[in-house]
Amino acid sequence: MSEVEGRVQGHRDGHGFLTPDDGQLDIYLSAQEMQAVMHGDRLRVRVLRFDKRGRPEGKVLEILERKKRPIIGRLLLESGVWLVAPEDKRMGQDILIPKNGIANATAGQVVAVELTEPPSLYSQPVGRVVEVLGEIDDPGMEIEIAVRKYEVPHRFSAETLAQAAKLPDKLRAADLKQRIDLRDVPLVTIDGEDARDFDDAVYCEPHKQGRGKNAFNGWRLLVAIADVSHYVKPGEPLDADAYERATSVYFPRRVIPMLPEKLSNGLCSLNPEQDRLAMVCDMLIDAEGETRAYQFYPAVICSHARLTYTEVAAVLGNTHGPEAAKRRELVPHLLHLHEVYRALLAQRAKRGAVDFETTETQIICDDNGKIEKIVPRTRNEAHRLIEEAMLAANVCAADFIAGAKQSSLFRVHEGPTPEKRAALQAYLRALGLGLGISDDPSPGEFQAVAAATKDRPDAQQIHQMLLRSMQQAIYTGANAGHFGLAYPAYTHFTSPIRRYPDLLVHRVIKAMLGGKRYLLDAAKMEVPEPPRRPGRAKPINPAQASTEPERWEVVGAHCSANERRADEASRDVEAWLKCRYMREHLGEEFSGVVSAVTSFGLFVQLDALYVEGLVHITELGGEYFRFDEVRQELRGERTGIRYATGARVQVQVSRVDLDGRRIDFRLVPESGEARLLSRALRDKQGGAESSRSRSAQPASAVEALAQVQRQDRELKAGRRKAASPKSRSPKTGPSAGQGKTGGAAGKRGTPKTEAPRGKRR
């Protein structure tokens, strides 16, 4: 059999999977094979066999590389033995700690452990404590765990901090050379109430030019972006740390920035009434929302106000209200921004960009880091206004770079793979919508389905299926367009404070304005080789990136991987906080909506708390349930009861697993199950019997289930009576053999015994 190299992904149940370097199917490793390895190790594996579904199973031949990062976990003392239970359950094994290796930690504390002896077939791993993080209930501990668990860089080097400290506090005369002075233009920043860094400012005015057929009638839109590239130069410590992080990471109540605070909240933040350096995208947009002309140039600006989304939405909603009175001199400019936004929005609809309205939530924490409440984050006109302005600037940047055939990073989002497209087509057909997608779908087809289903109770599930069918957006040096936004070329230009790709795009544009070509620093190739993603070519080994396109590909893969890492760390912290929050609601009942259906149960999102949990299939009653993958529903074989996305249910919080980041619910029968069971009963009965069942509906799910069982028993008794010798005609007179035959027939007619409670089928 073939031998494969790759990195192992552990599973909390003890087994694991090898993710091959060449991007082939993951190889299953049994719990026995995982005894000598740990999550994150690099292995050489031999494929031994394939299971019934064609999935490979392997045997570990050689451990090529051990994971060197410290492991985070809780220090425990059990029967006189010190050990650490890893926070990441994929590690699979507890780590033994000698008495002289616990440092100054005490039992129950969260620690970082360095392995001194790796696991083997006959022994557990051994390690020593290298850092004590604190108690598990300390404020912010979940963030400290996440940044180490996902290996997020969270400390700047001494060289970076020293370089940042030497930067001036204010602009110098030398900084203003060869820049256009826009300090008299009333640019404003519009951000959330809790924003601390402001990297974009906007301004709009009506613009008319020319006469006759060539006349232009539209708007001049200015998008000014903080000029981070003026302070962060290639090859310097600031740049090295920024590249290692590649993005800022946002947690509730805390941000791990890509740049030191002196830059992110100071020199590069477009604070009101302070002179700042910026790169400006100056655009002419016509009445149809098309960008007719644009130019980029370095400038010096002065933000005239720091506005919030709520404030701007209030001004746009009522130009004579109190918010408008406070900003009277800015109201005309905000109205012009709203006008150009409406034109850009119309152009967005015309080109068929996908626009899903999803409910995002915001976690409100107290001073101790505990959740006070979870509230929906509503998007108003101001949010959309800024979004469209930023999209316009990003498209101009991509067009400017692609038109000059310069090397850079593009933000690429591809449509569905053939496999995902086929699955989506089957799903839409099963719903009977009358709408579908073609074999070569366009964004407009996705948007048409989204628009047609937005008012359905299962709209969220349908939109999720549409999203999942598309591939994840990535950074790459090869432009392939943006499917979701329906752009032929797209890049990120508007957030260089928090995204390294934006900083690179700024450098490329600056070099182009100076008549030069930006070349990547060779030091940026010193990054881990990224894993191959399904459906894509094998990534380039950074050490072998010799050509400029290959270098850009490596940088793009690095930035994409760190973006996903940041998202995973943020989600992990939010899940931990929600679990901790729900521990205070154990036993309480809530109404909710089925948000997803799987083969092992239902995911339900609570209406009041915006928290999602699992109703396991064992909690659905004594019934066989089959999972319909196409329709995304569970259906009972005997009663016909169905659980589908969008169904309203009443649940009780039954269990919270803080370590596993899992919340379990139990269906409250009176509201959900009884109604569904009684409806199933009515469907199975007909005529007068159906009328009788409607007049005497069961009061609870237990009674409904008992009624179904009683009817089954009556049916069985009738069959046995019909098959018994006494029930036969006296003319024929049953013989001994006929009596036995009748008994056998009775046995054959008896249904199989009911499966144990909640058994999956």
N, C-alpha and C positions, 0 to 999 in steps of 0.2 A: 504494500500500500504506500501511498505518497507520504512524504514528510513535509510538514508545514511549520513556518515560524510566525510568531505573532505575540500579542499581549493578552494575558488572561483577564477575564472579567468574572469575579466571584459572584456567587449568589448567596443570599442569607440562609437558604436551606442547605447549604453545604457543597453543592455541585458548582460547576463553573463552565465558562465558554471561552475558547480561544478565538480572538478576533485576528484572522490572518493578515499579514502585511499586504498581501496581494489582493485583498478585498473580496475573497471568495466567501462561501457560507461559513458562519461561525461553527466551530467544532465543539461538541458537547464533551465535557470532562466529568466523570462521575465523582462522587464524594471521596471515594478511595484514591482516585488520581489527584485530588486536590489536597490531600493530607500534607504533602511536602512542598506545596506552593501557596502563594498568597496573591490576593487581588493586586494587579498592577505589574506582576512579574512578566518578564519576556521568556518564552519557552520555545522549544522545538518539539513538535508533537507528530506522532504517526497516526494516520487515519486507519482504524481497525475495521469498521463496519458502517453500514448505513441503516437507519431504522426504516419503518414502514413508509414514512413520509419523505424518505430520501435525505434525511438530515445526518451528517457525519458524526461519528463518535470516535474519540481518540484516546491515545495513551501517551503520557509524558515521557519523552526520551531524554531531554536535557533542559536544565534551567540556564538560560543564556545571560540573564541579568536580573538581579534582585532590585525591588523598589527601594530607593534609598531615603525617601522622605520620612520624617517622623510620623508615627501613627498616634492619632488622638483617641483617648478613651477614658474611662473612669477606673480609678485605682480601687481594688476591692481586696478585702482580707477574708479568706474562706478557709476555715479549719487550719489556721496558722500559716497558710500559703498566700503570698501576695501575687496578685495578677491584675492585668488590665483588660477590661472588656472593651474592644474597639468600638468607637462611635459609628464607624462605617461597617455595617453588618456584613458587607461583602468580603471582609477580611476572613470571616469564617472560623477563626480560632482565637481563643484568649491567649494573652502573652504572659508568660511567667516572669516575675520580677524577683531577683534575689534580695535578701534583706538589706544588703549594702547598696542596692541600686534604686531605692525609692526616693533618694535625696531627702528633701524636707517635706515631702508630701504626706498627707494623712488619708485614711480610708474614706472613700466617697468623693474625693476631689477629681477634677478633670485634669489630665496630664498629657504631655507629649512624650512618646516613648521611641527610643532608637533601638533597633534590633541588634543584639550582640551574637545571637545564634539563630539561624533561620530554622524553620520547621523541617522535620524529616518524617519518614514513614512511621517512625517509632517514638517521636518526641515532639512536644509543643515548642513554638518559638520562645526564645528568651530575650529579654531586653532590659533597658535601664531608663529611668526617668530623666529627661533632659530639660523639661520645662513644666512648671506647675501653673496652670491657667486659673485655678480657683474652684469655688464651689459651683455645683451645677445650677443653683438658683440665683447666682450673682447676676445683676443687671448686665445685659449685653453678652452673656456667656455664649448664647446660641450663635452670635456673630463670630466670636473668637474661635469657636469650634468649626464653623463653616469655612472660614478663610484658610484654616489649616487642613481641613478635610479635603477641600478642593484645590489646595495648593495655590491660593491667590496671594500674590506678592502684596504685603501690607506694610512693609517698612522700607523707607527710602535709604539709599546708601549714604554714608557720611559725606562722600564726594558730591552727591546730588544736593544734599542739604547745605553744604558749604557754598556751592555754586549759586543756589537760590538765595542765600543770605547776602551775597555780593551784588545782587541785582538792585537797581535804583528803585526808590519808592515812587518816583514820579517820572514823567517823560522828560527827556533832555532835548536840547536843541538839535543834536545830531540825529535823534530818532525821527525828526520831522522832515528830513531831507528827502526830496523826490517823492513826496506824498501830496495828494490833493487834500486841501483843507475843507472839510465838511462840517466844521464845528457849529456853523450857523444853521445847518439843516436840522429841523426838529425830529431827528430819529428817536425812537422810543423802544424800550424792551418790553415784551409782554411774556410773562412766565407765571408759574404757579405761585401760590402764597408762600410755600415752603422752600422755594428755590433760593440758592445761595450764590450760584455762579450764573452770569448772564453773558452768553457767547454770541447772541444775535440781536440786532436792532433793525427796525424797518421804518420805511417812510414811503408815502405814495402821493402823487399829485397828477391831475389831469394833464394830458399832453396832446397837442395838435401840431401837425406838421404837413406842409405841402398843400397842393390844391388839385382838384379834379380827381382822376382815377387813382393817382398815386398819393392822394391825401391820406394822412394817418390821423386817426382819432381814437385815442385810448388813454393809457396811463403810463407814467414813468414810475417804476417800482425799484426802490433801493433796498438791498439786503446787505447789511454790514456785519461781517463776522470778525470776531477777535483775531488779531494777527499773532497767533502763538508762534509761528515760524520765525518771527523776529527775535524771539528770546531763546527758543529751543533749537539749537544748531546740531547738525549731524556730527556724530562722533563724540559729543560731550556727555558728561554723566547724566544730565537732565534727560537727554534723548535716550540714553541706554535704559534708564529706569522706565521711561514712558513706553518704550518699545516692549520691554519685558511684560508690562501690565496690559498694554494695547487698548485698554478701556477702563473707565471708572466703573466701580461696582456699587450699586445702590441697595442699601438695606433700610428697613424701618429705623428711623432716628440716627442713621449713620451712613456715611459715604466713604468709600476707600477711593480717593481720587487718583487719576492718572498722573497728575502734576502736583507738586507741593502747593500748599495753601497760598503762599505769596504770589504764585502765578494764577491758580485756579480761582481764588476769591479776591485777588488783588490786581496785579498789572494786566492780566488777560480777561478780567471780568468787566463788562461794559456797565460799570456802576453809574448812576445818574449824576449829572453835573461834574463829571471828571473826564479829562481828556484821555483818550485811549487810541491805540493803533488798531487799524482794521484793514481787512481785505474786503472790497466792495464789489458786489455783482449788481451792475446798473442795467436795468432791463426796460424795454419798450413793449408793452402788451396791448394788443388791439381789443376791440369790443367783443370779439369772439373768443378771447382768452388765449390767443396764440402769441408766442414771443416772437416779435418781428425783428428785434435787434438786441444785442447785449454787449457789454464790455466789462472787463475786470481791471481794477487798479488798486494800489495801496493808498490808504487815506488816513487822516486823523479825524476823529469824530468826538462828539460830546453828547451823550445820551441826555435828552431833555426830560425824561421821566422814566421811572420804573413802574410799569403798570402790571396788573394781574389779569388773568383770564376772566375772573368774575367781574372785575371792574369794567373791563372793555365790553363784555357782553351786556352789562347794565347800561352803558353809554349807548351802544348800538340799539338796544331795545327801547330806550327813552332818552332822546337828545335834550329833553327839558327837565330831566330828573336831577336828583342831588349829586350823583356821580358825574354827570355831564357838567354840572355847574362848577365842580372842583377842577375840572380839566377843560374849561371853556376854550382856551386857546388851541387845544389839541383836537377838539371834536371834529373840525373839518377834515383834518388829516386822517383820523380814524374812519370817517365816512368814506373817504377815497379808498382807504385800504379795504373796506368792506365791499366797495364797488368792484375793485379789481379781483377780489376773492370770488365774487359771484360769477365773474367772467371766467376765471380759472376753473371754477367748479363745473360750469357748463361745458368747458372743453374736456374736463375729466370724464364727464358722462358721455361726451361725443366719441372719445377714443375708446370707451368701454373698459375703463379701469375697474378692478374689483374693489368694492367698498363694503366691508362687513361691519355692521353695528354690533359690537360686542360690549358686554358689561364688565368694566374693569373695577377692581375694588382697591380701597386704600385702607391701610391698617393704622389706626390711631392708638398710640401707646402713651402710657403715663410715664412719670419720671423714673420709675423702676424698670421700665422696659416691658411691662406687661400690657397686653391689649386691653384698651378701654372699650373700643367698638370697631367694627368693620363697616365701612360705608361705601356705597357705589361711587365711583369717580365718573361723573357725568361730563361729557364733552359738549361744550357750547359753541356758539358761532366764533368766539375768539380763538378757541383751540383749532378749529378748522381753518380759520383765517391764517394763522401762523403756519400751520402745516402746509397749506397750499403755497405760501410765499417761500418756504424752505424747499419744497419740491421743485419750484420753478428755478431757484438758484442752483440746486443740485443738477438739474437737467442741463442748464447752461454750462456748468463746469464740465460735465461729461461730454457735451457736444464740442466744447472748446478743445479739450484734450484729444478726443477721437478725431476731430477734423484735422488736427495738426499731426496725427499719427504718432503721438508721444506715448511712451510707456508710463503707465500709472496703474492705480487700483480702481476697478469698477465694482459697483454693487450689483451683482447678478442674481436674478431670481428666475428660475426656469419653471416651465409648466409641469404637468403630471407625467410621471414615467408610464410606459405602456401598462405595467401591472396595476398601478394605482388608478390609471384612467379606466381600465376594464372594471375594477372593483367599484368605482364611482358610478359608472354607467349602469351596472347591475343594481346598485342601491337606488338610484333615481327611478329606474324602471319598476322596481318593487313598490315604490311609493305611489306609483300611478299618477305622477304629476303632469304628464303630457309634455314635459320639458326634459331635455337631456343635453349631453355634450357629444360632439362629433369625435371622430378618430384623430383629428388634428384640431383640438379645441383652441379657441381664442379667449382672451380675458372677458370679452363681452358676453360669451356664453355662460361663464361662471356668474357674472354680474346679473344676467337675466334670471338665472335660477335663484340667486340670493334675493332679488327684488320680488320675485313671484311667491316666495315662501316666507317673507319677513313677518307675516301676521299669523302663521301657523303655530300651534302650541309646541311643535317639535322644530321650530325654526333654528334654535341654537344648535341642535344636533346636526341638522342639515348643513348649516354654515360651517360647523366643525369638520364635517366630512369633506366639504369643499376645500377647506384650508389644508387638511391632512393629505389630500390628494396631490397638492402642489409641493414642490421641493423647497427646502430651506434656503433662504437667501445667504449668499456667501460673498466674500471679497476675493477677487481674482484679477490677474493682469490681462485676461482675455475677455473682451466685451461680448456678452451674449444677450444683452437687453434685460429688461425687468418685466416679467410676465404679469405680475399682479398689478403694477401701475401702468402697464401698457406703454412703456417707453422703449425706444430702440437702443438708448444708451442712458445709463444712470450711474451716479457715483455719490459719495458723501463728502460734502464740502462745508457744512454748516455747524459742526460741533467739534472743532479741533481741541477744545479744552478737555473733552472727555473721551474722544475717539482718535486713536493714532492714524487710521486710514485718512481721516479728514486733514490731519496735519501733513501727511505725505502729499495729498492733493494740492494743498496750499503751496508746498514747495515746488511741485511740478508747474503750477500756474505762474508762480513768481519767476521760475527759470525761463518759461516761455515768454513772459513779458520782457525779460532781459535778453531775449534772443539766444538763450542757451538751452541745454538739455540736462535735466536732472538725472543723476546717476545714483543708484543705491549704494549705501555703505556696505562693504563686504562683511563687516562685523555682524550685520543683521542675519547672516546665514547661520550663526551659531545658536540654533534652536533645535528642539527635538523634532524628529521626523514625524509628520502628522499621519494618522491612520488613513487608509483609503476609505472613502465613502461609497456606499452602494450606488452603482450606475455611473461612476466616474473612473477616469483613468488613474493608475497608480500615482500617488503624489511624488514629487521630486525629492530626492534626498538632499537636504540643505547643503551638506558638505560637497555635493557634486553639482551645485547650481553654478555653472560657469558662464552662461549667457545672461543678458539682461532680462529677457522674458522669463527665464527660469527663476531668476532672483525675485522678480515681482510675484511669481506664482508662490514661492516659498513664503514671502511676506504676507501675501493674502491668506494662505492657509494658516499661518501663525495667528493673524488677527481674527480670523473666523473661529478658530479653536478657542481662543481666549474669550471671545464674545459668548460662546456657548458655555464656557466654564463660569463666567460671571452670572449668566442666567440661571444655571443650575444652583450656584451658591445662594442666590437671592431666593429662589423657590424653596430651597431647603430651610432657610431661616423662616420664611413665611409659614411653611408647613409646621415647623416646630412651635412657633408662636400660636398658631391656630389650635394645635393639639393641647398646648398648655391652657389656652383659653377655654376649650371645650371640657377640660377636666372639671371646671366649676359648674358645668351644666349636665353632669352625669345623671341619668334618670329622668331628665326633663323631656317633654314632648314638643315637637315643632312641626309645622307644615313645610312642605318642600316640593320640588319638582325633580323627576328623574332626568338627570343630565346626561347619563350614558348607560348603556347596557352591555354587559360582557357575559362570557360563558360562566363566570363564577359569581355573578350577582349584579346588583343595580347600584349606580352611583347617584346619590341624591344631594341636591344643593338646597340648603335651608333658606327659606324666604327672608327670615328676619336677620340672620347672622351672616349670610353669604359664605357659609362654610360647607364644604363638600365632604361626604362620608360614604361608606360602603354598606349596603344591605346585602350580606352574603346570601348565597343561594340556599344555605341551610336554614335561613330565617324566613323563607317563603312558604313554609308549610309542608305537609306530607304529600308531596306531589312530584311526579317526574317533570322536569323542565328541559326543554330543548332550546338551544341558542340558535336563532336564525341570523346568520351573519349578514345576509343580504338586507333583511329588513331591520336589523339591529334591534331584536326583541327576544324576550324569553316567553315561551308558550308552554303551558301545562298540557301534557298528553291526554289526561283523562277529562279534566274540566274545561279545557280550552282557554283557561285564564291567560291573559297576556299582560306582560309588562313591557312597555315601549317608552321611548324617549318622549318627554313632555307630559307624561302622566303625573297628576297631582297625588301625593301620598302624605300620610301622617306618620312620623317616625319618632322613635325614642332613642336618645343617646345611650348606648349600652356599654361601650368600651372605648378607651382612648389609650393608644400605644404611643408613648412619647418617643421611645427609641426608634420605632419603626415608622414614625410620622404618619400614623394611621388612625382614623376615626371610624368606629363601627356603629351602625344604626340598627334598630329593630323595628319592623313594621308594626304600627298600632292597628290591630285588626278592624276596629269599629269603623274606621274611615276609609281605608284603602282596600284591604283584602276582602272584607265582607261584601262591599259593593261589586267588586269584580267577580267574586264567586257567585253571588246571586244572579248577576247578569249572565254568567256562564250557564247556570242552571236553567234560566229561562230560554237560552238559546238551544239547549239540549232537549227541552220538553216541547211539546206541540199541542195545539188545540185547547181543549177544556182543561187539561192538566196544566198547561202553561198559564192559563188564567187563574187556576187555583194557587199556583206557586206565587203569582204576582200579588194575590190578595193576602198571602201569608208569608211575607218575606222573612228570612231569618234575621234575628236581631244582631248577631255577631258572626264573625268568621268561623268560630268553633261550631256554632249551630249549623251554619251553611255547609261546612265540611261533613258534619254528622248526617245531615240530610242526604248528601251525595252518597255516603257510605250505606245509609239505610236503604236507599233505592237500589244500590248494587246488591245488597243482601237479598232484597225481595226478588230481584231478577234472577239471582243464583238459585233461590229456593224454587222459583217457578220452573227453571230448567230441570232441577233434580226431580221435581214432582212429575213433570212430563216424561222423564226418562225412567221412572220407577215402574216395577211390574204391575202394581195395583192399578196404575192409571191406564193400562192397556185394555183393549176390547176383549170381553170374555169369549168372543167367537174364535179368536186366534189362539188364546191360551198359551202363555209363554212357557217355553221349555227351560230346563236348567241352563242350557247354553245361551238361550236368548236373554235370560236374566243377567248372566255375566256380561253379555254384550252390552245390555242396557247400562250396567254399572260402569263399564269402561267408557261408554259414550258420555256418561255423566261426568267422569273425571276429565275427559278431553274438553268438555264444554266449560269447565271451571276456569276463570281467569287466573293468571299468575298472582302469587301473593304480592301485596303492595311493598314497594321498596322502603328501606329505612327513611326516616324523616329527612327531607331535603336532599336526597341523593341526586347527584347530577347525572344527566344523560347526554 
